[in-house]
Amino acid sequence: MANLDFAKNPTDTLNFAYFTGYVEGVIDAAEGRSICFPTGVVKGQLHSMASKYLREHPEEWNKSGDELVIRALLPTFPCAKK
């Protein structure tokens, strides 16, 4: 998973770019399968949600990055059950 130091220093552009790119990759892979977004959700909102989750749950940093991003977004954006 990308280095999370930008959470402490938002001016670290390179780490921010790695992180946002990673989050967007997970979103692209999971969208429509495990997480679903309504119209109007912006990527910045999703990046912020993932970052907040990671800051609040350091005990989970041993899990895979994709799992953590999905855990951050799933409560707010679950797919409707069919």
C-alpha positions in Angstrom: 0.0 0.0 0.0 1.1 3.5 -0.6 3.0 5.4 2.1 0.5 7.3 4.3 2.8 10.0 5.4 0.9 12.6 3.4 -1.9 12.2 6.0 0.5 14.0 8.4 2.0 16.3 5.7 -0.6 17.0 3.0 2.1 18.9 1.0 3.8 15.6 0.1 2.5 15.5 -3.4 4.2 12.3 -4.5 2.7 10.2 -1.7 -0.7 11.8 -2.2 -0.5 10.9 -5.9 0.4 7.3 -5.1 -2.4 7.0 -2.6 -5.1 8.6 -4.8 -4.0 6.4 -7.7 -4.2 3.3 -5.6 -7.6 4.2 -4.2 -8.9 4.9 -7.7 -7.6 1.6 -8.9 -9.4 -0.2 -6.1 -12.6 1.7 -6.9 -12.4 0.9 -10.6 -12.0 -2.8 -9.8 -14.7 -3.0 -7.1 -17.3 -0.6 -8.5 -20.5 -2.5 -9.3 -19.4 -5.6 -7.5 -18.9 -4.8 -3.8 -19.4 -1.0 -3.8 -21.8 1.1 -5.8 -21.8 4.9 -6.1 -24.7 7.2 -6.8 -24.5 9.9 -9.4 -22.5 12.9 -8.2 -20.0 11.3 -5.9 -16.6 12.9 -6.6 -13.3 11.1 -6.3 -12.0 13.6 -3.7 -14.7 12.5 -1.4 -13.7 8.9 -1.8 -10.0 9.7 -1.2 -10.9 11.5 2.0 -13.1 8.7 3.2 -10.3 6.1 2.6 -7.7 8.4 4.2 -9.9 9.0 7.3 -10.5 5.3 7.7 -6.8 4.5 7.6 -5.9 7.2 10.1 -8.6 5.9 12.5 -7.7 2.2 12.1 -4.0 1.7 12.3 -4.5 -1.7 13.8 -5.7 -2.8 10.4 -2.7 -1.7 8.4 -1.5 -5.3 8.2 -4.5 -6.1 5.9 -4.3 -5.7 2.1 -4.7 -2.2 0.8 -7.7 -3.1 -1.4 -9.5 -4.6 1.5 -9.0 -1.4 3.6 -10.2 0.9 0.8 -13.4 -1.3 0.4 -13.9 -1.4 4.2 -13.7 2.4 4.2 -16.3 2.9 1.5 -18.7 -0.1 1.8 -20.7 1.2 4.8 -21.7 4.3 2.8 -21.8 2.8 -0.7 -23.1 -0.8 -0.6 -24.6 -2.3 -3.7 -28.3 -3.0 -3.6 -29.1 -6.7 -2.9 -30.6 -8.4 -5.9 
